[in-house]
Amino acid sequence: METAVITGVYENVITPSTPLSAAVREEKLLDTKVFTVTAEWSQTDLVRGSRLRFLQQWTLVTDPNDPRSITSVSPPGPCVPVSGEILSSFSPVQNLRAVIREAGAHQLLEIWDAHGLQKCLNLTALNKHGRVYEDAQFGALSWSHCENWLLYVAERSRSAAKAERESAWPKDRSVYCEDWGEALSNKSTPVLCVLHLQSGALRVLDGVPAEVSPGQALWAPGGQAVIFVGWYHEPFRLGLKFCSNRRSVLWRLDLEGHCERLSGENLAVSSPRLSPDGSLLVYLQAQVFGPHNQCFSLQMLDLKSSQTSTLVDVVHRPKTGEFAGLYEALPAHCWSADSQRVLFSSACRNRKDLFVVDRASREVRSLSDRLSEENQAFGSWKLLTVQNDVMVVCCSSPCTPPTLRAAVLPTDGGSVTWRTLQEPLRTFDFQWSSLDVEPGPDEENRHYAGLDFGAILVKPSRTVRDEKSPLVVFIHGGPHSQAAAEWSCITAGLAALHFAVLMVNYRGSTGFGQDSILSLLGGIGRQDVSDVQRAVLTALHSDPTLDAKRVAVIGGSHGGFLSCHLVGQYPNFYGACVARNPVINAATLVGTSDIVDWRYTSVGLPYSYTQTPTAEALATMLERSPITHVDQISAPVLLMLGGRDRRVSPHQGLELHKALKSRASPVRLLWFPEDGHSLSRVETQADCFLNTVLWLQQHL
């Protein structure tokens, strides 16, 4: 297999565009409702080594006699590239578009209307705050209902912080400044900022409690207050990315600086979303500490009575074919137009599905209609937005790149008629299936007995010279995340190169209920390892086209942890291993990770901020680590490490590298000095794919 062939396949699977967000605008044309859908897309450009973003629009025309039926969809307009935009938001009435744009060392706020650029302000030159937050954890860009004000989140002014330090000069000039960990290294002290568009007056809101960091802000009804999530940063900050278990509270802050708490204490909250009529607020709620990602409850706050009720409760053990719980953030617009229903997408066993819950009945039902032949092709449904009851979703499968679809939400609980707005340029001729797997009798968890788990098998449609396909076991990280039946360029690339790929949702993955998540605490390195091996054996025994003599394992983070465990615990089974930023020795990681709490929780030990390691705790962590099996590792191991990884120190992989080299075991290490935990830079991802395939080819 030539390098050029591998590179050509990678170009084919990496170039399909992915929709990031969508907005819907309603217009009246005589007696007909007309909707304009604007979608923002991302596309990888290997020549530039960057990800391009562009906008595209569609016009949807409804039936005059049935406004909930889309009769026609116009061809899309040309793709309009957006350069330097880090945040954007459409106003609710006039359809103005606010943009925060990077322009060299400056950040600009622009307001666009139907005639072009209406206003532009240099936020950096105003010197009221630091960099604007654009991330999913804190970031916000919210219009007031009157469309005179904009609300966003930014870093506290460096000049203000510098003035405080200089007042105590010289003893405070080198004081350490905490940040929020992996992928949030430049974010420490966020502030809420409001901008009056007519006057250009910008102010940082006072009154946020000193012990919390604000984010995910939106305007309260009436425009005289804002609502935000405040994460407690005392006694110190823990990593926030991919961690929905951080202590936080929902707050209401008026423009005079009076702040009141809206949610309970000692809970973790996120995704506040206001109903169209302004009377209700829904948000996600979870427990503090414990699993870093877990099944949420959906809470509903009546802003008039201040009463909170549970709209969707935690699902502990879902029944087959039923709703399995809520595991993902809510989209910015998730309410029906009548403020009676809330829509969301979530993991459901090996799939992602689209759901709606009714306020009155509390009934949750699927909107994807997987029984229809057209919809069966998709294993993943992700809600981008619902506005004016027009739902815009991204659908995909292991062989179908992201597809943009739309439908009008029915009022009576009837069926949904989906219309495709944008099909991918091509689909891929793979076969994929969803597997249900049960642990063996000696693999049951006595505290959570009777749980099963799942896997997804993707196979090339044709093998080389009718041979059996080598099997690559691709393990997701987290561990509380999911390998969904959705588009993955890595899986598609491997299948295009005639590898079969098995993605395992071991117990502890999302989409199988809270009991499954809790069952893994204290069981890492054992339960998850045996689950992956059980899934591999199940696939091999049920499919004669798979080659049991050519099996490799790959994974990142916790998936890398499991990959290294598997080649150590089953030394004669796997022919090769590829591990990206793996946990190798949990005992040596405990003092270097931004999520130190997970180091304790994962092995079944309690955690508190005052925790210090004990000999017993460190012994338990070491016992569950792949490094204890290093003498049994005979399969060639390829390690890929990010030099700026804050979650799993690169010294973890270096520790295994040295141990294998000292034993003359085949090992290779790729070092990416500018990458963090996800190894997400475009050039890095291309390098990783090429080296992964060459490693598998060489050793299988």
PABA-803863 format. One line per field, with one value per residue (C-alpha): residue number from 1; x, z, y. Coordinates in steps of 0.25 Angstrom, whole numbers, plus 5000, padded with zeros to 4 digits. Layout:
i [NUM ...]
xx [X ...]
zz [Z ...]
yy [Y ...]
This chain:
i [1 2 3 4 5 6 7 8 9 10 11 12 13 14 15 16 17 18 19 20 21 22 23 24 25 26 27 28 29 30 31 32 33 34 35 36 37 38 39 40 41 42 43 44 45 46 47 48 49 50 51 52 53 54 55 56 57 58 59 60 61 62 63 64 65 66 67 68 69 70 71 72 73 74 75 76 77 78 79 80 81 82 83 84 85 86 87 88 89 90 91 92 93 94 95 96 97 98 99 100 101 102 103 104 105 106 107 108 109 110 111 112 113 114 115 116 117 118 119 120 121 122 123 124 125 126 127 128 129 130 131 132 133 134 135 136 137 138 139 140 141 142 143 144 145 146 147 148 149 150 151 152 153 154 155 156 157 158 159 160 161 162 163 164 165 166 167 168 169 170 171 172 173 174 175 176 177 178 179 180 181 182 183 184 185 186 187 188 189 190 191 192 193 194 195 196 197 198 199 200 201 202 203 204 205 206 207 208 209 210 211 212 213 214 215 216 217 218 219 220 221 222 223 224 225 226 227 228 229 230 231 232 233 234 235 236 237 238 239 240 241 242 243 244 245 246 247 248 249 250 251 252 253 254 255 256 257 258 259 260 261 262 263 264 265 266 267 268 269 270 271 272 273 274 275 276 277 278 279 280 281 282 283 284 285 286 287 288 289 290 291 292 293 294 295 296 297 298 299 300 301 302 303 304 305 306 307 308 309 310 311 312 313 314 315 316 317 318 319 320 321 322 323 324 325 326 327 328 329 330 331 332 333 334 335 336 337 338 339 340 341 342 343 344 345 346 347 348 349 350 351 352 353 354 355 356 357 358 359 360 361 362 363 364 365 366 367 368 369 370 371 372 373 374 375 376 377 378 379 380 381 382 383 384 385 386 387 388 389 390 391 392 393 394 395 396 397 398 399 400 401 402 403 404 405 406 407 408 409 410 411 412 413 414 415 416 417 418 419 420 421 422 423 424 425 426 427 428 429 430 431 432 433 434 435 436 437 438 439 440 441 442 443 444 445 446 447 448 449 450 451 452 453 454 455 456 457 458 459 460 461 462 463 464 465 466 467 468 469 470 471 472 473 474 475 476 477 478 479 480 481 482 483 484 485 486 487 488 489 490 491 492 493 494 495 496 497 498 499 500 501 502 503 504 505 506 507 508 509 510 511 512 513 514 515 516 517 518 519 520 521 522 523 524 525 526 527 528 529 530 531 532 533 534 535 536 537 538 539 540 541 542 543 544 545 546 547 548 549 550 551 552 553 554 555 556 557 558 559 560 561 562 563 564 565 566 567 568 569 570 571 572 573 574 575 576 577 578 579 580 581 582 583 584 585 586 587 588 589 590 591 592 593 594 595 596 597 598 599 600 601 602 603 604 605 606 607 608 609 610 611 612 613 614 615 616 617 618 619 620 621 622 623 624 625 626 627 628 629 630 631 632 633 634 635 636 637 638 639 640 641 642 643 644 645 646 647 648 649 650 651 652 653 654 655 656 657 658 659 660 661 662 663 664 665 666 667 668 669 670 671 672 673 674 675 676 677 678 679 680 681 682 683 684 685 686 687 688 689 690 691 692 693 694 695 696 697 698 699 700]
xx [5000 5007 5007 5000 4989 4987 4987 4977 4967 4969 4966 4953 4948 4953 4947 4932 4927 4920 4909 4912 4900 4887 4877 4863 4856 4841 4834 4820 4817 4803 4796 4808 4819 4833 4845 4860 4870 4884 4894 4909 4918 4932 4942 4956 4966 4979 4986 4984 4985 4973 4958 4949 4936 4925 4910 4899 4884 4872 4857 4846 4832 4820 4806 4796 4786 4795 4806 4813 4816 4828 4824 4838 4852 4860 4874 4884 4891 4906 4915 4920 4933 4934 4948 4952 4938 4939 4924 4912 4897 4884 4875 4861 4853 4861 4870 4882 4895 4905 4919 4931 4943 4958 4966 4981 4983 4969 4955 4944 4929 4921 4906 4901 4888 4881 4890 4903 4912 4904 4914 4928 4934 4948 4947 4961 4964 4952 4961 4949 4953 4962 4959 4945 4941 4937 4937 4925 4927 4927 4924 4911 4906 4892 4883 4873 4859 4859 4871 4878 4888 4898 4903 4916 4927 4941 4954 4955 4963 4978 4981 4972 4979 4992 4988 4985 4998 5006 4999 5006 5019 5028 5024 5012 5018 5020 5007 5002 4989 4980 4972 4961 4970 4971 4967 4963 4978 4976 4963 4964 4954 4942 4934 4920 4920 4908 4909 4899 4899 4894 4903 4915 4915 4922 4922 4926 4915 4917 4911 4915 4919 4934 4935 4929 4933 4921 4918 4906 4899 4886 4877 4865 4851 4850 4864 4868 4875 4884 4884 4897 4903 4914 4924 4931 4946 4949 4957 4963 4959 4957 4957 4944 4944 4937 4933 4919 4920 4926 4919 4911 4899 4889 4889 4880 4888 4881 4888 4889 4898 4888 4890 4881 4882 4872 4876 4880 4893 4904 4899 4904 4896 4897 4890 4880 4869 4858 4844 4839 4828 4839 4832 4840 4855 4860 4874 4882 4885 4895 4902 4915 4928 4926 4926 4931 4919 4906 4891 4885 4871 4864 4859 4848 4848 4835 4841 4828 4826 4841 4836 4845 4840 4847 4843 4852 4857 4870 4868 4875 4872 4865 4856 4860 4855 4852 4858 4871 4873 4879 4894 4897 4896 4884 4884 4883 4869 4861 4847 4834 4828 4816 4826 4820 4831 4846 4854 4868 4877 4884 4891 4883 4890 4899 4892 4889 4874 4865 4854 4843 4837 4823 4822 4808 4810 4825 4825 4838 4837 4846 4845 4854 4844 4854 4844 4844 4853 4859 4862 4868 4880 4884 4890 4892 4882 4887 4878 4884 4872 4857 4851 4837 4835 4845 4855 4868 4877 4890 4888 4900 4904 4917 4916 4908 4915 4907 4894 4886 4871 4859 4844 4833 4829 4815 4805 4798 4809 4808 4818 4829 4832 4847 4853 4867 4874 4888 4893 4908 4915 4917 4914 4923 4920 4922 4914 4910 4902 4899 4903 4897 4907 4905 4916 4920 4915 4929 4929 4916 4916 4910 4905 4899 4896 4888 4894 4898 4906 4908 4917 4917 4923 4927 4933 4938 4928 4939 4951 4965 4965 4953 4962 4956 4957 4967 4959 4963 4957 4954 4952 4946 4951 4944 4941 4927 4925 4920 4924 4911 4907 4911 4921 4936 4947 4956 4946 4943 4957 4961 4949 4952 4966 4960 4960 4948 4946 4939 4935 4931 4922 4926 4919 4921 4918 4907 4893 4891 4886 4892 4894 4903 4911 4912 4916 4930 4934 4944 4944 4954 4965 4956 4941 4944 4955 4947 4935 4944 4950 4936 4931 4942 4940 4925 4928 4938 4929 4917 4924 4932 4938 4947 4961 4963 4978 4979 4973 4979 4974 4974 4969 4971 4971 4963 4963 4978 4978 4969 4977 4990 4982 4977 4991 4996 4985 4983 4998 4995 4982 4986 4996 4998 4994 4992 4990 4988 4991 4988 4987 4999 5001 4989 4998 5008 4997 4990 4998 4999 4985 4975 4964 4970 4957 4955 4968 4961 4947 4951 4957 4945 4952 4945 4950 4950 4958 4966 4970 4985 4990 4992 5000 4988 4981 4994 4995 4980 4983 4996 4989 4978 4989 4994 5008 5007 5005 5017 5025 5014 5013 5018 5010 5017 5012 5011 5009 5004 5006 5002 5013 5003 4993 4987 4978 4988 5002 5011 5020 5010 5013 5028 5027 5022 5032 5044 5038 5036 5050 5057 5050 5054 5039 5035 5031 5030 5027 5021 5022 5014 5019 5008 4996 4987 4980 4971 4982 4973 4981 4979 4993 4994 4981 4987 5000 4993 4984 4996 5005 4993 4990 5005 5007 4995 4999 5013 5009 4996]
zz [5000 4995 5003 4992 4992 5007 5005 4994 5002 5014 5005 5001 5015 5021 5011 5013 5020 5034 5038 5051 5053 5046 5047 5042 5038 5035 5024 5018 5003 5002 5009 5009 5019 5014 5023 5020 5026 5028 5031 5035 5031 5034 5023 5025 5015 5015 5005 5015 5027 5033 5035 5026 5030 5020 5020 5011 5010 5005 5004 5009 5003 5011 5006 5008 5013 5022 5027 5034 5021 5012 4998 4992 4995 4986 4982 4991 4988 4987 4998 5005 5013 5026 5030 5045 5051 5065 5069 5061 5065 5057 5064 5067 5059 5049 5045 5048 5049 5060 5057 5066 5057 5059 5051 5054 5068 5070 5072 5064 5067 5054 5051 5038 5031 5018 5012 5017 5029 5038 5050 5054 5067 5071 5085 5087 5085 5095 5106 5115 5115 5110 5099 5096 5100 5088 5094 5096 5111 5114 5101 5098 5088 5092 5086 5096 5091 5087 5079 5085 5094 5092 5103 5102 5111 5111 5119 5130 5126 5127 5130 5142 5147 5144 5152 5164 5163 5162 5174 5182 5174 5174 5182 5173 5159 5157 5164 5157 5150 5149 5137 5133 5128 5115 5103 5112 5116 5112 5120 5135 5140 5131 5132 5126 5116 5110 5098 5095 5080 5077 5086 5086 5101 5106 5121 5129 5138 5153 5164 5159 5172 5174 5176 5162 5147 5138 5125 5116 5118 5112 5114 5124 5119 5119 5116 5130 5135 5130 5133 5134 5139 5149 5152 5166 5164 5179 5185 5171 5157 5151 5136 5130 5116 5115 5130 5132 5147 5152 5163 5157 5159 5151 5154 5150 5150 5148 5141 5155 5160 5169 5167 5172 5171 5162 5164 5176 5183 5181 5167 5153 5143 5128 5116 5120 5110 5110 5104 5093 5102 5112 5124 5125 5126 5124 5127 5129 5143 5148 5161 5165 5164 5161 5146 5138 5128 5132 5130 5132 5137 5129 5139 5136 5144 5144 5144 5150 5161 5163 5164 5158 5153 5146 5131 5128 5139 5140 5133 5141 5133 5120 5114 5100 5089 5099 5102 5109 5115 5112 5111 5102 5103 5097 5085 5086 5081 5086 5089 5080 5076 5086 5097 5100 5096 5097 5086 5088 5082 5091 5091 5090 5091 5078 5071 5073 5072 5072 5083 5088 5101 5104 5116 5120 5119 5121 5110 5102 5088 5076 5063 5054 5050 5048 5042 5029 5019 5016 5030 5033 5026 5037 5050 5056 5057 5063 5065 5060 5063 5064 5061 5057 5058 5047 5051 5044 5047 5043 5039 5036 5037 5036 5021 5019 5022 5029 5022 5025 5026 5031 5035 5042 5056 5056 5066 5069 5071 5057 5048 5042 5028 5026 5014 5010 5008 5005 5001 5002 4989 4991 5000 5002 4999 5013 5021 5036 5047 5061 5071 5085 5094 5108 5117 5121 5135 5141 5135 5142 5152 5165 5168 5154 5149 5136 5128 5114 5104 5089 5077 5063 5052 5039 5028 5014 5003 4996 5001 4994 4986 4994 5006 5020 5026 5036 5048 5055 5069 5070 5085 5089 5100 5112 5117 5118 5104 5092 5078 5070 5057 5050 5040 5045 5035 5042 5042 5027 5023 5029 5023 5009 5011 5013 5028 5036 5048 5062 5071 5085 5094 5107 5120 5125 5111 5110 5103 5112 5125 5137 5144 5132 5135 5150 5148 5142 5155 5162 5150 5140 5135 5137 5134 5121 5117 5118 5111 5099 5098 5099 5088 5079 5081 5078 5065 5061 5064 5057 5044 5036 5027 5039 5040 5055 5052 5048 5059 5064 5074 5074 5083 5089 5104 5111 5098 5098 5112 5108 5096 5104 5114 5103 5097 5111 5116 5103 5098 5087 5082 5076 5065 5067 5075 5073 5085 5085 5098 5106 5121 5125 5140 5147 5160 5153 5146 5159 5161 5147 5141 5140 5145 5158 5163 5152 5156 5169 5164 5153 5163 5172 5183 5188 5185 5192 5189 5201 5196 5197 5191 5201 5199 5198 5187 5179 5180 5175 5163 5159 5160 5150 5140 5127 5132 5141 5129 5121 5122 5115 5103 5090 5080 5073 5079 5072 5082 5078 5088 5089 5096 5101 5107 5120 5122 5121 5122 5110 5121 5122 5108 5110 5122 5113 5102 5111 5118 5104 5099 5111 5108 5093 5090 5076 5079 5071 5077 5069 5077 5073 5081 5078 5080 5093 5097 5084 5074 5066 5057 5042 5039 5052 5048 5034 5040 5050 5040 5030 5041 5047 5034 5031 5045 5043 5029 5034 5046 5041]
yy [5000 5013 5026 5033 5023 5025 5040 5040 5032 5042 5054 5047 5045 5057 5067 5065 5078 5077 5087 5094 5102 5107 5119 5120 5133 5133 5142 5143 5143 5145 5133 5125 5123 5124 5120 5124 5114 5119 5108 5110 5099 5094 5088 5083 5088 5080 5090 5102 5092 5099 5098 5107 5112 5116 5120 5115 5118 5110 5115 5106 5108 5102 5098 5110 5100 5092 5101 5090 5083 5087 5087 5091 5094 5104 5100 5106 5119 5120 5117 5129 5128 5134 5138 5141 5139 5134 5136 5140 5142 5146 5156 5151 5162 5170 5159 5167 5158 5161 5156 5156 5155 5153 5163 5161 5165 5172 5167 5174 5174 5176 5178 5174 5177 5175 5186 5182 5186 5195 5197 5192 5194 5190 5183 5182 5197 5200 5193 5189 5174 5164 5153 5149 5135 5127 5113 5104 5104 5119 5126 5134 5145 5149 5159 5167 5166 5181 5178 5190 5182 5170 5161 5153 5147 5151 5150 5161 5173 5170 5185 5184 5171 5178 5190 5181 5174 5187 5192 5182 5183 5175 5163 5160 5161 5146 5141 5129 5130 5118 5114 5105 5093 5086 5094 5106 5109 5124 5125 5129 5140 5142 5155 5158 5170 5177 5187 5197 5197 5212 5219 5209 5209 5196 5192 5180 5176 5177 5168 5154 5147 5147 5132 5128 5129 5133 5127 5123 5136 5141 5152 5151 5155 5170 5173 5178 5166 5154 5140 5132 5119 5122 5111 5111 5113 5112 5106 5104 5101 5087 5084 5088 5083 5069 5070 5073 5070 5083 5090 5102 5110 5118 5132 5145 5158 5171 5183 5190 5179 5171 5156 5144 5129 5122 5107 5098 5098 5087 5083 5084 5092 5096 5100 5110 5112 5122 5119 5128 5134 5137 5130 5118 5114 5100 5095 5082 5077 5067 5063 5069 5060 5045 5042 5054 5052 5046 5045 5059 5063 5074 5084 5095 5108 5116 5130 5136 5127 5123 5108 5098 5084 5072 5071 5059 5051 5043 5029 5019 5006 5008 4998 4992 5002 5013 5027 5024 5038 5052 5053 5065 5080 5087 5095 5110 5109 5097 5101 5099 5113 5111 5109 5095 5086 5084 5077 5071 5060 5050 5037 5025 5012 5011 5023 5038 5041 5053 5055 5064 5065 5071 5080 5075 5060 5059 5049 5047 5042 5041 5050 5042 5032 5021 5011 5018 5013 5027 5030 5016 5020 5030 5025 5039 5051 5064 5076 5089 5098 5099 5112 5116 5101 5098 5087 5087 5074 5068 5053 5043 5029 5022 5022 5035 5048 5059 5062 5075 5072 5080 5078 5085 5081 5075 5080 5067 5057 5052 5047 5056 5058 5061 5069 5068 5081 5077 5063 5060 5060 5045 5033 5021 5007 5001 4991 4995 4988 4990 4979 4977 4970 4963 4961 4947 4941 4944 4958 4963 4975 4970 4984 4986 4973 4970 4982 4980 4988 4990 4992 4996 4988 4995 4986 4989 4984 4977 4971 4969 4956 4951 4950 4952 4966 4970 4976 4989 4991 5006 5009 5023 5031 5038 5028 5034 5037 5029 5023 5026 5021 5034 5039 5037 5040 5031 5019 5022 5024 5010 5003 5010 5003 4989 4989 4985 4994 4990 5002 4997 5004 4997 4998 5013 5019 5029 5024 5012 5019 5024 5010 5007 5019 5017 5002 5006 5014 5005 4996 5003 4994 4982 4983 4992 4983 4970 4977 4981 4967 4961 4970 4966 4951 4953 4960 4950 4938 4944 4949 4939 4950 4955 4950 4946 4945 4960 4968 4982 4992 5007 5018 5031 5036 5025 5018 5018 5013 5001 4999 4997 4989 4979 4977 4974 4965 4958 4958 4947 4953 4966 4968 4983 4995 5010 5019 5034 5041 5029 5028 5018 5020 5026 5027 5037 5044 5048 5061 5066 5064 5076 5066 5061 5057 5047 5040 5036 5034 5025 5015 5015 5025 5037 5051 5064 5077 5074 5061 5057 5044 5032 5020 5011 5021 5021 5006 5004 5014 5007 4993 4998 5003 4997 4999 4987 4978 4984 4971 4963 4974 4967 4974 4986 4999 5013 5025 5039 5050 5064 5073 5082 5072 5077 5065 5053 5058 5053 5048 5036 5032 5034 5025 5014 5017 5016 5003 4996 5001 4995 4982 4982 4982 4989 5003 5016 5030 5042 5055 5067 5079 5089 5080 5077 5065 5064 5064 5073 5081 5078 5074 5066 5058 5055 5051 5042 5035 5032 5026 5018 5012 5009 5003 4994 4990 4987 4978 4972]
